[in-house]
Amino acid sequence: QSWACWAMKCAAECHEKLGHFAEAEEWWKNIVERYDDQKYQLYFFYLRTGRGDVARARELIEKGDDHHLLIPLRVKEGHPEQAVVIYKNMLDNIRQDTVYLASWVMLAALADDAGHTSLRNEALQLAVQGNPGVSPEQHRYQLLAKTMQGALARGEQSPFTAEELKWLGPGLAHDGEFGFYAAHFVRLHGDANKAKELFAQAFTLTPPLQASGVDGMLGTIWSQAVGQPRASVQIDSTLHLNVPPLPEQSDGDLLQFISDRAELFYAAAGLSLLLLVIRLRSMRSHQQKSAA
């Protein structure tokens, strides 16, 4: 009755898992009608189940403001080159030191799908180069990009070796999105059976109902394309990344960075201590009143 997004998602997912697709569809429709940032959910439901008014769901995404969601849509429709342009333009407008390494891997995967090898190689190199501003868990994507480079150095039809898959083991065991990119690479470079195996493993970590972001939609689309020929697309060979270089940091910049955050830390610690003192005094006053 509250029409809360999380509550409706729960109802939709329960009905979908039970095979009550008509009821699930109604809940997904309720969600996309009320929440602008959830416009993709109905399309993704139709994508998972192979049923429903796909054209109407597609229209909801096209009319939305989130161009990010157009990426899986273009890939699904057999236009990976258009998805590449959309995502490349998005990354060109972001400071390089704030871009997740997974984003470069995603661009490389899209470019690889479109046959745009030069752009793919540029994106992989940026992921390998790393980024001091990203969280430690992003470093697994640095290793994935480096492993992709090693496989490509042997030839375009060279999937990962058993040794390379061993290196990637921790990422494959804990990160479904990471697994989608690894499986997609293997699919494109010559080993459909291993790709199916890696996709299946990735979906155990990020089940289809939970894989509802762009990475998840791409994973679903790519997994459905295993064993199918690539779409024939026309590549714009002039397309290259146009990201600004990482700013050079002097020791003074680094010290200032640490100093700024130290001030915030001490301020937060001081506030926490003040709140604790107030809380203790309140408890003592309450105890004294109770004793009286």
Residue pairs with C-beta under 8 A, 6 or more apart in sequence:
3 30
3 34
5 31
5 34
5 35
5 38
8 27
8 30
8 31
9 27
9 31
9 41
11 27
12 24
12 27
12 28
12 31
12 45
13 24
13 209
15 21
15 23
15 24
15 27
16 24
16 45
16 48
16 49
16 209
17 209
21 49
21 51
24 45
25 42
25 45
25 52
28 41
28 42
28 45
29 42
31 38
31 41
31 42
32 38
32 39
32 41
32 42
32 57
32 60
36 64
36 65
37 66
39 60
39 61
39 64
39 66
39 69
40 60
40 61
40 66
40 69
40 72
40 212
40 217
41 212
42 52
42 56
42 57
42 60
43 54
43 57
43 58
43 60
43 61
43 73
44 212
44 216
44 217
44 220
45 52
45 57
46 52
46 53
46 54
46 57
47 54
47 76
47 217
47 220
47 221
48 208
48 209
48 220
58 73
61 69
61 70
61 73
62 70
62 73
67 86
67 90
68 90
68 214
69 214
70 83
70 86
71 83
71 86
71 87
71 110
71 214
71 218
72 83
72 214
72 217
72 218
72 221
74 80
74 82
74 83
74 86
75 83
75 110
75 113
75 218
75 221
75 222
76 221
78 231
78 233
79 231
79 233
80 110
80 113
80 114
80 231
80 233
81 114
81 116
81 233
81 234
81 235
81 236
83 110
83 113
83 114
84 107
84 110
84 111
84 114
84 116
84 119
84 239
85 236
85 239
87 106
87 107
87 110
88 107
88 119
88 239
88 241
91 99
91 103
91 104
91 107
91 241
91 243
92 241
92 242
92 243
94 243
95 244
96 126
96 131
96 243
96 244
96 245
96 246
97 131
97 132
97 133
97 246
97 247
98 133
99 126
99 131
99 243
100 131
100 134
100 138
100 141
101 127
101 130
101 131
101 134
101 138
101 139
101 141
101 142
101 145
102 138
102 141
102 177
102 178
102 181
102 215
104 123
104 124
104 126
104 127
104 141
104 145
105 123
105 124
105 127
105 141
105 144
105 145
105 181
106 181
106 214
106 215
106 218
107 119
107 123
108 119
108 120
108 121
108 123
108 124
108 127
108 145
108 148
109 181
109 184
109 185
109 218
111 117
111 119
111 120
111 123
112 120
112 184
112 185
112 188
113 184
113 188
113 222
113 230
114 233
114 235
115 230
115 233
115 235
116 235
116 236
116 239
117 156
118 237
118 240
119 239
119 240
119 241
121 149
121 152
122 240
122 241
123 241
124 145
124 148
124 149
125 145
125 149
126 241
126 243
127 141
127 142
127 144
127 145
128 142
128 145
128 146
128 149
130 139
130 142
131 138
131 246
132 246
137 175
140 170
140 171
140 175
140 178
141 171
141 178
141 181
143 167
143 168
143 171
144 168
144 171
144 178
144 181
144 182
147 160
147 164
147 167
147 168
148 185
150 164
151 158
151 159
151 160
151 161
151 164
151 185
151 189
152 158
152 189
156 189
157 189
157 190
158 189
158 190
159 185
159 186
159 189
159 190
159 191
159 194
159 195
160 168
160 182
160 185
160 186
160 194
165 172
168 178
168 182
171 178
171 179
171 182
172 178
172 179
172 182
172 198
172 201
172 202
173 205
174 205
175 205
176 202
176 203
176 204
176 205
176 206
176 211
176 216
176 219
177 202
177 206
177 215
177 216
177 219
178 202
179 198
179 199
179 201
179 202
179 205
179 206
179 219
180 199
180 202
180 206
180 211
180 215
180 216
180 218
180 219
180 222
180 223
182 198
182 202
183 195
183 198
183 199
183 202
183 219
183 222
183 223
184 195
184 218
184 219
184 222
186 194
186 195
186 198
187 195
187 222
187 225
187 226
188 230
192 226
192 227
195 226
196 223
196 226
199 219
199 222
199 223
199 226
202 219
203 211
203 219
203 223
206 216
206 219
208 216
208 220
210 216
211 217
211 219
211 220
249 257
